[in-house]
Structure formats: structure tokens, C-alpha cells
Amino acid sequence: LFRSAGKDELCKKYKKISVERNENACSCYNYSLALKGKDEIAWLRKALSYDPTYTSALINLGRILSIQKNPEGAELLRKAYDLLNLKFGSSTVFL
């Protein structure tokens, strides 16, 4: 809500409050979205330490590491693909 209103710093502030109140995979991932560089990577890794199957964190961290030519990036993206394929690949298509 704050971000769509152009209030990036306020958005970052409330994401930080959220992660301080209840640190879990989701709050760590959300906070990582307000960061850049090493801090973003650290919080994505922290999100995955809580839930190694958190696909949003796998995709974002995989993308960042792939851009940096780190082979771990491709592994994380493959893991996310496999998890999503397992969940949705064999299910009925919704129209």
C-alpha cells in the first residue's frame, strides 16, 4: 500500500517492524524486497533458513545469483521450478 503511493521509506520501515515482531520465512522475504545487494541476499537466505521450499525466495535469490554468474543461482531456480511443477504441473488447468 505504501509502496504504491510512492512511500518507499515508510514501506521499508513497516517491513522491518514486521520482521522484528515475527521473524519467519514470509517476513524475511518481504523485508528483503526493500533491500539491495548483500543485505537483500542475506535476508533471502534467512527466509530460506526458515522454509527451504519458499518458492518466492528461491526464485528471487536464484535470479540474483544467476545474474552474478554464481552456479548456485541455477540450482535454486531449478528447485523452485521442481516445487512449482510438483504442485501445479499435474493438476487440472483452471479456466
SEKOLMAR-839239 format. One record per residue: x, z, y of N, C-alpha, C, O, CB in turn; residue number from 1; chain; residue in three letters. Coordinates in steps of 0.1 Angstrom, whole numbers, plus 5000, padded with zeros to 4 digits. Glycine has a CB too. Layout:
<recs>
<rec n_X="X" n_Z="Z" n_Y="Y" ca_X="X" ca_Z="Z" ca_Y="Y" c_X="X" c_Z="Z" c_Y="Y" o_X="X" o_Z="Z" o_Y="Y" cb_X="X" cb_Z="Z" cb_Y="Y" k="NUM" c="A" r="ala"/>
...
</recs>
This chain:
<recs>
<rec n_X="5008" n_Z="5000" n_Y="4988" ca_X="5000" ca_Z="5000" ca_Y="5000" c_X="5009" c_Z="5000" c_Y="5013" o_X="5007" o_Z="4992" o_Y="5022" cb_X="4991" cb_Z="5012" cb_Y="5000" k="1" c="A" r="leu"/>
<rec n_X="5019" n_Z="5009" n_Y="5013" ca_X="5027" ca_Z="5010" ca_Y="5025" c_X="5036" c_Z="4997" c_Y="5026" o_X="5038" o_Z="4992" o_Y="5037" cb_X="5036" cb_Z="5022" cb_Y="5024" k="2" c="A" r="phe"/>
<rec n_X="5040" n_Z="4992" n_Y="5015" ca_X="5049" ca_Z="4981" ca_Y="5015" c_X="5042" c_Z="4968" c_Y="5020" o_X="5047" o_Z="4961" o_Y="5028" cb_X="5054" cb_Z="4978" cb_Y="5001" k="3" c="A" r="arg"/>
<rec n_X="5029" n_Z="4967" n_Y="5016" ca_X="5021" ca_Z="4955" ca_Y="5021" c_X="5018" c_Z="4956" c_Y="5035" o_X="5015" o_Z="4946" o_Y="5042" cb_X="5009" cb_Z="4954" cb_Y="5013" k="4" c="A" r="ser"/>
<rec n_X="5019" n_Z="4968" n_Y="5041" ca_X="5017" ca_Z="4970" ca_Y="5055" c_X="5030" c_Z="4969" c_Y="5063" o_X="5030" o_Z="4972" o_Y="5075" cb_X="5010" cb_Z="4983" cb_Y="5058" k="5" c="A" r="ala"/>
<rec n_X="5041" n_Z="4966" n_Y="5056" ca_X="5054" ca_Z="4965" ca_Y="5063" c_X="5061" c_Z="4978" c_Y="5065" o_X="5070" o_Z="4979" o_Y="5074" cb_X="5052" cb_Z="4958" cb_Y="5076" k="6" c="A" r="gly"/>
<rec n_X="5057" n_Z="4988" n_Y="5058" ca_X="5062" ca_Z="5002" ca_Y="5060" c_X="5072" c_Z="5005" c_Y="5048" o_X="5070" o_Z="5014" o_Y="5040" cb_X="5051" cb_Z="5012" cb_Y="5060" k="7" c="A" r="lys"/>
<rec n_X="5083" n_Z="4997" n_Y="5047" ca_X="5092" ca_Z="4998" ca_Y="5036" c_X="5098" c_Z="5012" c_Y="5035" o_X="5100" o_Z="5017" o_Y="5024" cb_X="5103" cb_Z="4988" cb_Y="5037" k="8" c="A" r="asp"/>
<rec n_X="5102" n_Z="5018" n_Y="5046" ca_X="5109" ca_Z="5031" ca_Y="5045" c_X="5099" c_Z="5042" c_Y="5041" o_X="5103" o_Z="5051" o_Y="5033" cb_X="5114" cb_Z="5035" cb_Y="5059" k="9" c="A" r="glu"/>
<rec n_X="5086" n_Z="5041" n_Y="5045" ca_X="5076" ca_Z="5050" ca_Y="5041" c_X="5073" c_Z="5049" c_Y="5026" o_X="5071" o_Z="5058" o_Y="5019" cb_X="5063" cb_Z="5049" cb_Y="5049" k="10" c="A" r="leu"/>
<rec n_X="5073" n_Z="5036" n_Y="5021" ca_X="5071" ca_Z="5033" ca_Y="5007" c_X="5083" c_Z="5040" c_Y="4999" o_X="5080" o_Z="5046" o_Y="4989" cb_X="5071" cb_Z="5018" cb_Y="5005" k="11" c="A" r="cys"/>
<rec n_X="5095" n_Z="5038" n_Y="5003" ca_X="5107" ca_Z="5043" ca_Y="4996" c_X="5106" c_Z="5059" c_Y="4996" o_X="5109" o_Z="5065" o_Y="4986" cb_X="5120" cb_Z="5039" cb_Y="5003" k="12" c="A" r="lys"/>
<rec n_X="5102" n_Z="5065" n_Y="5007" ca_X="5100" ca_Z="5079" ca_Y="5008" c_X="5091" c_Z="5085" c_Y="4998" o_X="5094" o_Z="5094" o_Y="4991" cb_X="5096" cb_Z="5083" cb_Y="5022" k="13" c="A" r="lys"/>
<rec n_X="5079" n_Z="5078" n_Y="4996" ca_X="5069" ca_Z="5083" ca_Y="4987" c_X="5073" c_Z="5080" c_Y="4972" o_X="5069" o_Z="5088" o_Y="4963" cb_X="5056" cb_Z="5077" cb_Y="4990" k="14" c="A" r="tyr"/>
<rec n_X="5080" n_Z="5070" n_Y="4970" ca_X="5085" ca_Z="5067" ca_Y="4956" c_X="5095" c_Z="5078" c_Y="4953" o_X="5096" o_Z="5083" o_Y="4941" cb_X="5092" cb_Z="5053" cb_Y="4955" k="15" c="A" r="lys"/>
<rec n_X="5104" n_Z="5082" n_Y="4962" ca_X="5113" ca_Z="5093" ca_Y="4960" c_X="5106" c_Z="5106" c_Y="4957" o_X="5110" o_Z="5114" o_Y="4948" cb_X="5123" cb_Z="5094" cb_Y="4972" k="16" c="A" r="lys"/>
<rec n_X="5096" n_Z="5109" n_Y="4965" ca_X="5088" ca_Z="5121" ca_Y="4962" c_X="5082" c_Z="5121" c_Y="4949" o_X="5082" o_Z="5131" o_Y="4941" cb_X="5077" cb_Z="5123" cb_Y="4973" k="17" c="A" r="ile"/>
<rec n_X="5077" n_Z="5110" n_Y="4945" ca_X="5071" ca_Z="5108" ca_Y="4931" c_X="5081" c_Z="5111" c_Y="4920" o_X="5077" o_Z="5118" o_Y="4911" cb_X="5065" cb_Z="5094" cb_Y="4930" k="18" c="A" r="ser"/>
<rec n_X="5093" n_Z="5105" n_Y="4921" ca_X="5102" ca_Z="5107" ca_Y="4911" c_X="5108" c_Z="5122" c_Y="4911" o_X="5111" o_Z="5127" o_Y="4900" cb_X="5114" cb_Z="5097" cb_Y="4913" k="19" c="A" r="val"/>
<rec n_X="5108" n_Z="5128" n_Y="4922" ca_X="5112" ca_Z="5142" ca_Y="4923" c_X="5101" c_Z="5151" c_Y="4916" o_X="5105" o_Z="5161" o_Y="4910" cb_X="5114" cb_Z="5147" cb_Y="4937" k="20" c="A" r="glu"/>
<rec n_X="5089" n_Z="5148" n_Y="4918" ca_X="5078" ca_Z="5156" ca_Y="4913" c_X="5076" c_Z="5155" c_Y="4898" o_X="5074" o_Z="5164" o_Y="4890" cb_X="5065" cb_Z="5153" cb_Y="4919" k="21" c="A" r="arg"/>
<rec n_X="5078" n_Z="5142" n_Y="4893" ca_X="5076" ca_Z="5139" ca_Y="4879" c_X="5085" c_Z="5128" c_Y="4874" o_X="5080" o_Z="5116" o_Y="4875" cb_X="5061" cb_Z="5136" cb_Y="4876" k="22" c="A" r="asn"/>
<rec n_X="5097" n_Z="5131" n_Y="4871" ca_X="5106" ca_Z="5121" ca_Y="4867" c_X="5103" c_Z="5116" c_Y="4853" o_X="5104" o_Z="5124" o_Y="4843" cb_X="5121" cb_Z="5126" cb_Y="4868" k="23" c="A" r="glu"/>
<rec n_X="5100" n_Z="5103" n_Y="4852" ca_X="5097" ca_Z="5097" ca_Y="4839" c_X="5100" c_Z="5082" c_Y="4840" o_X="5105" o_Z="5078" o_Y="4851" cb_X="5082" cb_Z="5099" cb_Y="4835" k="24" c="A" r="asn"/>
<rec n_X="5098" n_Z="5075" n_Y="4830" ca_X="5102" ca_Z="5060" ca_Y="4830" c_X="5095" c_Z="5053" c_Y="4841" o_X="5101" o_Z="5045" o_Y="4848" cb_X="5098" cb_Z="5054" cb_Y="4817" k="25" c="A" r="ala"/>
<rec n_X="5082" n_Z="5055" n_Y="4843" ca_X="5075" ca_Z="5048" ca_Y="4854" c_X="5079" c_Z="5052" c_Y="4868" o_X="5082" o_Z="5043" o_Y="4876" cb_X="5060" cb_Z="5051" cb_Y="4853" k="26" c="A" r="cys"/>
<rec n_X="5081" n_Z="5065" n_Y="4871" ca_X="5085" ca_Z="5069" ca_Y="4884" c_X="5099" c_Z="5064" c_Y="4887" o_X="5103" o_Z="5060" o_Y="4898" cb_X="5084" cb_Z="5084" cb_Y="4886" k="27" c="A" r="ser"/>
<rec n_X="5108" n_Z="5065" n_Y="4877" ca_X="5122" ca_Z="5060" ca_Y="4879" c_X="5122" c_Z="5045" c_Y="4882" o_X="5129" o_Z="5040" o_Y="4890" cb_X="5131" cb_Z="5063" cb_Y="4867" k="28" c="A" r="cys"/>
<rec n_X="5114" n_Z="5037" n_Y="4874" ca_X="5113" ca_Z="5023" ca_Y="4876" c_X="5108" c_Z="5020" c_Y="4890" o_X="5113" o_Z="5012" o_Y="4897" cb_X="5104" cb_Z="5017" cb_Y="4865" k="29" c="A" r="tyr"/>
<rec n_X="5097" n_Z="5027" n_Y="4894" ca_X="5091" ca_Z="5024" ca_Y="4907" c_X="5101" c_Z="5027" c_Y="4918" o_X="5102" o_Z="5020" o_Y="4928" cb_X="5078" cb_Z="5033" cb_Y="4909" k="30" c="A" r="asn"/>
<rec n_X="5108" n_Z="5038" n_Y="4917" ca_X="5119" ca_Z="5041" ca_Y="4927" c_X="5129" c_Z="5031" c_Y="4927" o_X="5134" o_Z="5028" o_Y="4938" cb_X="5125" cb_Z="5055" cb_Y="4924" k="31" c="A" r="tyr"/>
<rec n_X="5133" n_Z="5025" n_Y="4916" ca_X="5144" ca_Z="5015" ca_Y="4916" c_X="5140" c_Z="5003" c_Y="4924" o_X="5149" o_Z="4996" o_Y="4929" cb_X="5147" cb_Z="5011" cb_Y="4901" k="32" c="A" r="ser"/>
<rec n_X="5127" n_Z="5000" n_Y="4925" ca_X="5122" ca_Z="4989" ca_Y="4933" c_X="5125" c_Z="4990" c_Y="4947" o_X="5125" o_Z="4980" o_Y="4955" cb_X="5107" cb_Z="4987" cb_Y="4930" k="33" c="A" r="leu"/>
<rec n_X="5127" n_Z="5002" n_Y="4952" ca_X="5130" ca_Z="5004" ca_Y="4966" c_X="5145" c_Z="5004" c_Y="4969" o_X="5150" o_Z="5006" o_Y="4980" cb_X="5124" cb_Z="5018" cb_Y="4971" k="34" c="A" r="ala"/>
<rec n_X="5154" n_Z="5002" n_Y="4959" ca_X="5168" ca_Z="5003" ca_Y="4960" c_X="5175" c_Z="4990" c_Y="4957" o_X="5168" o_Z="4980" o_Y="4953" cb_X="5174" cb_Z="5014" cb_Y="4950" k="35" c="A" r="leu"/>
<rec n_X="5187" n_Z="4989" n_Y="4960" ca_X="5196" ca_Z="4977" ca_Y="4957" c_X="5209" c_Z="4981" c_Y="4951" o_X="5213" o_Z="4993" o_Y="4952" cb_X="5198" cb_Z="4969" cb_Y="4971" k="36" c="A" r="lys"/>
<rec n_X="5215" n_Z="4972" n_Y="4945" ca_X="5229" ca_Z="4974" ca_Y="4940" c_X="5230" c_Z="4984" c_Y="4929" o_X="5221" o_Z="4985" o_Y="4920" cb_X="5238" cb_Z="4978" cb_Y="4951" k="37" c="A" r="gly"/>
<rec n_X="5241" n_Z="4992" n_Y="4929" ca_X="5243" ca_Z="5002" ca_Y="4919" c_X="5233" c_Z="5012" c_Y="4917" o_X="5230" o_Z="5016" o_Y="4906" cb_X="5257" cb_Z="5008" cb_Y="4921" k="38" c="A" r="lys"/>
<rec n_X="5226" n_Z="5016" n_Y="4928" ca_X="5216" ca_Z="5026" ca_Y="4928" c_X="5204" c_Z="5020" c_Y="4920" o_X="5198" o_Z="5027" o_Y="4912" cb_X="5211" cb_Z="5030" cb_Y="4942" k="39" c="A" r="asp"/>
<rec n_X="5200" n_Z="5008" n_Y="4922" ca_X="5189" ca_Z="5002" ca_Y="4915" c_X="5192" c_Z="5001" c_Y="4900" o_X="5183" o_Z="5005" o_Y="4892" cb_X="5186" cb_Z="4987" cb_Y="4921" k="40" c="A" r="glu"/>
<rec n_X="5204" n_Z="4997" n_Y="4897" ca_X="5208" ca_Z="4997" ca_Y="4883" c_X="5207" c_Z="5010" c_Y="4876" o_X="5203" o_Z="5012" o_Y="4865" cb_X="5222" cb_Z="4991" cb_Y="4881" k="41" c="A" r="ile"/>
<rec n_X="5212" n_Z="5020" n_Y="4883" ca_X="5213" ca_Z="5034" ca_Y="4878" c_X="5198" c_Z="5039" c_Y="4875" o_X="5196" o_Z="5045" o_Y="4865" cb_X="5220" cb_Z="5044" cb_Y="4888" k="42" c="A" r="ala"/>
<rec n_X="5189" n_Z="5036" n_Y="4884" ca_X="5175" ca_Z="5041" ca_Y="4882" c_X="5168" c_Z="5033" c_Y="4872" o_X="5160" o_Z="5039" o_Y="4865" cb_X="5168" cb_Z="5041" cb_Y="4895" k="43" c="A" r="trp"/>
<rec n_X="5171" n_Z="5020" n_Y="4870" ca_X="5166" ca_Z="5013" ca_Y="4859" c_X="5171" c_Z="5018" c_Y="4846" o_X="5163" o_Z="5019" o_Y="4836" cb_X="5169" cb_Z="4998" cb_Y="4860" k="44" c="A" r="leu"/>
<rec n_X="5184" n_Z="5021" n_Y="4845" ca_X="5189" ca_Z="5027" ca_Y="4833" c_X="5183" c_Z="5041" c_Y="4830" o_X="5180" o_Z="5044" o_Y="4818" cb_X="5204" cb_Z="5029" cb_Y="4834" k="45" c="A" r="arg"/>
<rec n_X="5180" n_Z="5048" n_Y="4840" ca_X="5174" ca_Z="5061" ca_Y="4839" c_X="5159" c_Z="5059" c_Y="4833" o_X="5155" o_Z="5067" o_Y="4824" cb_X="5173" cb_Z="5069" cb_Y="4852" k="46" c="A" r="lys"/>
<rec n_X="5152" n_Z="5049" n_Y="4838" ca_X="5139" ca_Z="5046" ca_Y="4833" c_X="5139" c_Z="5043" c_Y="4818" o_X="5131" o_Z="5048" o_Y="4811" cb_X="5132" cb_Z="5035" cb_Y="4841" k="47" c="A" r="ala"/>
<rec n_X="5149" n_Z="5035" n_Y="4815" ca_X="5151" ca_Z="5032" ca_Y="4800" c_X="5155" c_Z="5043" c_Y="4792" o_X="5153" o_Z="5043" o_Y="4780" cb_X="5161" cb_Z="5020" cb_Y="4799" k="48" c="A" r="leu"/>
<rec n_X="5162" n_Z="5053" n_Y="4798" ca_X="5166" ca_Z="5065" ca_Y="4790" c_X="5153" c_Z="5073" c_Y="4786" o_X="5153" o_Z="5080" o_Y="4776" cb_X="5175" cb_Z="5074" cb_Y="4798" k="49" c="A" r="ser"/>
<rec n_X="5143" n_Z="5073" n_Y="4794" ca_X="5130" ca_Z="5079" ca_Y="4791" c_X="5122" c_Z="5071" c_Y="4781" o_X="5116" o_Z="5077" o_Y="4772" cb_X="5122" cb_Z="5082" cb_Y="4804" k="50" c="A" r="tyr"/>
<rec n_X="5122" n_Z="5058" n_Y="4783" ca_X="5115" ca_Z="5049" ca_Y="4774" c_X="5122" c_Z="5036" c_Y="4772" o_X="5121" o_Z="5027" o_Y="4781" cb_X="5100" cb_Z="5047" cb_Y="4780" k="51" c="A" r="asp"/>
<rec n_X="5129" n_Z="5034" n_Y="4761" ca_X="5137" ca_Z="5022" ca_Y="4759" c_X="5129" c_Z="5010" c_Y="4757" o_X="5134" o_Z="4999" o_Y="4756" cb_X="5147" cb_Z="5024" cb_Y="4748" k="52" c="A" r="pro"/>
<rec n_X="5116" n_Z="5011" n_Y="4756" ca_X="5107" ca_Z="5000" ca_Y="4754" c_X="5099" c_Z="4996" c_Y="4767" o_X="5090" o_Z="4989" o_Y="4766" cb_X="5097" cb_Z="5003" cb_Y="4743" k="53" c="A" r="thr"/>
<rec n_X="5103" n_Z="5002" n_Y="4778" ca_X="5096" ca_Z="5000" ca_Y="4791" c_X="5100" c_Z="4986" c_Y="4796" o_X="5110" o_Z="4983" o_Y="4801" cb_X="5100" cb_Z="5011" cb_Y="4802" k="54" c="A" r="tyr"/>
<rec n_X="5091" n_Z="4976" n_Y="4793" ca_X="5094" ca_Z="4962" ca_Y="4795" c_X="5097" c_Z="4958" c_Y="4809" o_X="5106" o_Z="4950" o_Y="4811" cb_X="5083" cb_Z="4954" cb_Y="4790" k="55" c="A" r="thr"/>
<rec n_X="5091" n_Z="4964" n_Y="4819" ca_X="5094" ca_Z="4961" ca_Y="4833" c_X="5108" c_Z="4964" c_Y="4836" o_X="5115" o_Z="4957" o_Y="4843" cb_X="5084" cb_Z="4968" cb_Y="4842" k="56" c="A" r="ser"/>
<rec n_X="5113" n_Z="4976" n_Y="4832" ca_X="5126" ca_Z="4980" ca_Y="4834" c_X="5136" c_Z="4971" c_Y="4827" o_X="5147" o_Z="4967" o_Y="4832" cb_X="5128" cb_Z="4995" cb_Y="4830" k="57" c="A" r="ala"/>
<rec n_X="5133" n_Z="4968" n_Y="4814" ca_X="5141" ca_Z="4959" ca_Y="4806" c_X="5143" c_Z="4945" c_Y="4813" o_X="5154" o_Z="4940" o_Y="4814" cb_X="5135" cb_Z="4957" cb_Y="4792" k="58" c="A" r="leu"/>
<rec n_X="5132" n_Z="4940" n_Y="4818" ca_X="5132" ca_Z="4927" ca_Y="4825" c_X="5140" c_Z="4927" c_Y="4838" o_X="5149" o_Z="4919" o_Y="4840" cb_X="5118" cb_Z="4922" cb_Y="4828" k="59" c="A" r="ile"/>
<rec n_X="5138" n_Z="4937" n_Y="4846" ca_X="5145" ca_Z="4938" ca_Y="4859" c_X="5160" c_Z="4940" c_Y="4857" o_X="5168" o_Z="4934" o_Y="4863" cb_X="5139" cb_Z="4949" cb_Y="4868" k="60" c="A" r="asn"/>
<rec n_X="5163" n_Z="4950" n_Y="4848" ca_X="5177" ca_Z="4953" ca_Y="4846" c_X="5184" c_Z="4941" c_Y="4839" o_X="5195" o_Z="4937" o_Y="4842" cb_X="5179" cb_Z="4965" cb_Y="4837" k="61" c="A" r="leu"/>
<rec n_X="5177" n_Z="4934" n_Y="4830" ca_X="5182" ca_Z="4923" ca_Y="4823" c_X="5185" c_Z="4911" c_Y="4833" o_X="5195" o_Z="4904" o_Y="4832" cb_X="5173" cb_Z="4918" cb_Y="4812" k="62" c="A" r="gly"/>
<rec n_X="5176" n_Z="4909" n_Y="4842" ca_X="5177" ca_Z="4899" ca_Y="4852" c_X="5189" c_Z="4902" c_Y="4861" o_X="5197" o_Z="4893" o_Y="4863" cb_X="5164" cb_Z="4898" cb_Y="4861" k="63" c="A" r="arg"/>
<rec n_X="5191" n_Z="4914" n_Y="4866" ca_X="5202" ca_Z="4917" ca_Y="4874" c_X="5215" c_Z="4915" c_Y="4867" o_X="5224" o_Z="4909" o_Y="4873" cb_X="5200" cb_Z="4932" cb_Y="4879" k="64" c="A" r="ile"/>
<rec n_X="5216" n_Z="4921" n_Y="4855" ca_X="5229" ca_Z="4919" ca_Y="4848" c_X="5232" c_Z="4905" c_Y="4844" o_X="5243" o_Z="4901" o_Y="4844" cb_X="5228" cb_Z="4928" cb_Y="4835" k="65" c="A" r="leu"/>
<rec n_X="5221" n_Z="4897" n_Y="4841" ca_X="5224" ca_Z="4883" ca_Y="4838" c_X="5229" c_Z="4876" c_Y="4850" o_X="5238" o_Z="4867" o_Y="4848" cb_X="5211" cb_Z="4876" cb_Y="4833" k="66" c="A" r="ser"/>
<rec n_X="5224" n_Z="4879" n_Y="4862" ca_X="5230" ca_Z="4873" ca_Y="4874" c_X="5244" c_Z="4876" c_Y="4876" o_X="5252" o_Z="4868" o_Y="4881" cb_X="5221" cb_Z="4877" cb_Y="4886" k="67" c="A" r="ile"/>
<rec n_X="5248" n_Z="4888" n_Y="4872" ca_X="5262" ca_Z="4893" ca_Y="4873" c_X="5270" c_Z="4888" c_Y="4861" o_X="5282" o_Z="4892" o_Y="4860" cb_X="5262" cb_Z="4908" cb_Y="4873" k="68" c="A" r="gln"/>
<rec n_X="5265" n_Z="4880" n_Y="4853" ca_X="5272" ca_Z="4874" ca_Y="4841" c_X="5275" c_Z="4885" c_Y="4831" o_X="5285" o_Z="4883" o_Y="4823" cb_X="5284" cb_Z="4867" cb_Y="4845" k="69" c="A" r="lys"/>
<rec n_X="5268" n_Z="4896" n_Y="4831" ca_X="5270" ca_Z="4906" ca_Y="4821" c_X="5262" c_Z="4903" c_Y="4808" o_X="5250" o_Z="4901" o_Y="4809" cb_X="5266" cb_Z="4920" cb_Y="4827" k="70" c="A" r="asn"/>
<rec n_X="5268" n_Z="4902" n_Y="4797" ca_X="5261" ca_Z="4898" ca_Y="4784" c_X="5250" c_Z="4908" c_Y="4780" o_X="5241" o_Z="4904" o_Y="4773" cb_X="5271" cb_Z="4897" cb_Y="4773" k="71" c="A" r="pro"/>
<rec n_X="5251" n_Z="4920" n_Y="4785" ca_X="5240" ca_Z="4930" ca_Y="4782" c_X="5227" c_Z="4925" c_Y="4788" o_X="5216" o_Z="4928" o_Y="4783" cb_X="5244" cb_Z="4944" cb_Y="4788" k="72" c="A" r="glu"/>
<rec n_X="5227" n_Z="4917" n_Y="4799" ca_X="5215" ca_Z="4912" ca_Y="4805" c_X="5207" c_Z="4904" c_Y="4796" o_X="5195" o_Z="4906" o_Y="4795" cb_X="5219" cb_Z="4904" cb_Y="4817" k="73" c="A" r="gly"/>
<rec n_X="5213" n_Z="4895" n_Y="4789" ca_X="5206" ca_Z="4886" ca_Y="4779" c_X="5200" c_Z="4895" c_Y="4768" o_X="5189" o_Z="4892" o_Y="4763" cb_X="5216" cb_Z="4876" cb_Y="4773" k="74" c="A" r="ala"/>
<rec n_X="5207" n_Z="4905" n_Y="4763" ca_X="5202" ca_Z="4914" ca_Y="4753" c_X="5190" c_Z="4921" c_Y="4757" o_X="5180" o_Z="4922" o_Y="4750" cb_X="5213" cb_Z="4924" cb_Y="4749" k="75" c="A" r="glu"/>
<rec n_X="5190" n_Z="4926" n_Y="4770" ca_X="5178" ca_Z="4933" ca_Y="4775" c_X="5166" c_Z="4924" c_Y="4776" o_X="5155" o_Z="4928" o_Y="4773" cb_X="5181" cb_Z="4940" cb_Y="4788" k="76" c="A" r="leu"/>
<rec n_X="5169" n_Z="4912" n_Y="4781" ca_X="5158" ca_Z="4902" ca_Y="4783" c_X="5152" c_Z="4898" c_Y="4769" o_X="5140" o_Z="4896" o_Y="4768" cb_X="5163" cb_Z="4890" cb_Y="4790" k="77" c="A" r="leu"/>
<rec n_X="5161" n_Z="4897" n_Y="4759" ca_X="5156" ca_Z="4894" ca_Y="4745" c_X="5148" c_Z="4905" c_Y="4740" o_X="5138" o_Z="4903" o_Y="4733" cb_X="5168" cb_Z="4891" cb_Y="4736" k="78" c="A" r="arg"/>
<rec n_X="5152" n_Z="4917" n_Y="4742" ca_X="5145" ca_Z="4929" ca_Y="4738" c_X="5131" c_Z="4929" c_Y="4744" o_X="5121" o_Z="4932" o_Y="4737" cb_X="5152" cb_Z="4942" cb_Y="4741" k="79" c="A" r="lys"/>
<rec n_X="5130" n_Z="4927" n_Y="4757" ca_X="5117" ca_Z="4926" ca_Y="4764" c_X="5108" c_Z="4915" c_Y="4758" o_X="5097" o_Z="4917" o_Y="4756" cb_X="5119" cb_Z="4924" cb_Y="4779" k="80" c="A" r="ala"/>
<rec n_X="5114" n_Z="4903" n_Y="4756" ca_X="5107" ca_Z="4892" ca_Y="4750" c_X="5101" c_Z="4896" c_Y="4736" o_X="5090" o_Z="4894" o_Y="4734" cb_X="5116" cb_Z="4880" cb_Y="4749" k="81" c="A" r="tyr"/>
<rec n_X="5110" n_Z="4902" n_Y="4728" ca_X="5106" ca_Z="4906" ca_Y="4715" c_X="5094" c_Z="4916" c_Y="4715" o_X="5084" o_Z="4915" o_Y="4708" cb_X="5117" cb_Z="4911" cb_Y="4707" k="82" c="A" r="asp"/>
<rec n_X="5095" n_Z="4926" n_Y="4724" ca_X="5085" ca_Z="4936" ca_Y="4725" c_X="5071" c_Z="4930" c_Y="4730" o_X="5061" o_Z="4933" o_Y="4724" cb_X="5089" cb_Z="4947" cb_Y="4735" k="83" c="A" r="leu"/>
<rec n_X="5072" n_Z="4921" n_Y="4740" ca_X="5060" ca_Z="4914" ca_Y="4745" c_X="5054" c_Z="4905" c_Y="4735" o_X="5042" o_Z="4903" o_Y="4734" cb_X="5063" cb_Z="4907" cb_Y="4758" k="84" c="A" r="leu"/>
<rec n_X="5063" n_Z="4898" n_Y="4728" ca_X="5058" ca_Z="4888" ca_Y="4718" c_X="5051" c_Z="4896" c_Y="4706" o_X="5041" o_Z="4891" o_Y="4701" cb_X="5070" cb_Z="4880" cb_Y="4712" k="85" c="A" r="asn"/>
<rec n_X="5057" n_Z="4907" n_Y="4703" ca_X="5051" ca_Z="4916" ca_Y="4692" c_X="5037" c_Z="4920" c_Y="4697" o_X="5027" o_Z="4921" o_Y="4689" cb_X="5060" cb_Z="4928" cb_Y="4689" k="86" c="A" r="leu"/>
<rec n_X="5036" n_Z="4924" n_Y="4709" ca_X="5024" ca_Z="4930" ca_Y="4714" c_X="5013" c_Z="4919" c_Y="4717" o_X="5001" o_Z="4921" o_Y="4714" cb_X="5026" cb_Z="4937" cb_Y="4727" k="87" c="A" r="lys"/>
<rec n_X="5017" n_Z="4907" n_Y="4722" ca_X="5008" ca_Z="4897" ca_Y="4726" c_X="5009" c_Z="4884" c_Y="4718" o_X="4999" o_Z="4876" o_Y="4719" cb_X="5009" cb_Z="4894" cb_Y="4741" k="88" c="A" r="phe"/>
<rec n_X="5020" n_Z="4882" n_Y="4712" ca_X="5022" ca_Z="4869" ca_Y="4705" c_X="5012" c_Z="4865" c_Y="4695" o_X="5008" o_Z="4853" o_Y="4694" cb_X="5036" cb_Z="4869" cb_Y="4699" k="89" c="A" r="gly"/>
<rec n_X="5008" n_Z="4875" n_Y="4687" ca_X="4999" ca_Z="4872" ca_Y="4676" c_X="4984" c_Z="4875" c_Y="4679" o_X="4976" o_Z="4873" o_Y="4670" cb_X="5003" cb_Z="4879" cb_Y="4664" k="90" c="A" r="ser"/>
<rec n_X="4982" n_Z="4880" n_Y="4691" ca_X="4968" ca_Z="4883" ca_Y="4694" c_X="4960" c_Z="4871" c_Y="4699" o_X="4965" o_Z="4861" o_Y="4702" cb_X="4968" cb_Z="4894" cb_Y="4705" k="91" c="A" r="ser"/>
<rec n_X="4947" n_Z="4873" n_Y="4700" ca_X="4938" ca_Z="4863" ca_Y="4704" c_X="4940" c_Z="4860" c_Y="4719" o_X="4942" o_Z="4869" o_Y="4727" cb_X="4923" cb_Z="4867" cb_Y="4701" k="92" c="A" r="thr"/>
<rec n_X="4939" n_Z="4847" n_Y="4722" ca_X="4941" ca_Z="4843" ca_Y="4736" c_X="4928" c_Z="4846" c_Y="4743" o_X="4917" o_Z="4843" o_Y="4738" cb_X="4944" cb_Z="4828" cb_Y="4737" k="93" c="A" r="val"/>
<rec n_X="4929" n_Z="4853" n_Y="4755" ca_X="4917" ca_Z="4856" ca_Y="4762" c_X="4915" c_Z="4846" c_Y="4773" o_X="4924" o_Z="4842" o_Y="4780" cb_X="4919" cb_Z="4870" cb_Y="4769" k="94" c="A" r="phe"/>
<rec n_X="4903" n_Z="4841" n_Y="4774" ca_X="4899" ca_Z="4831" ca_Y="4784" c_X="4891" c_Z="4837" c_Y="4795" o_X="4888" o_Z="4830" o_Y="4804" cb_X="4892" cb_Z="4819" cb_Y="4778" k="95" c="A" r="leu"/>
</recs>
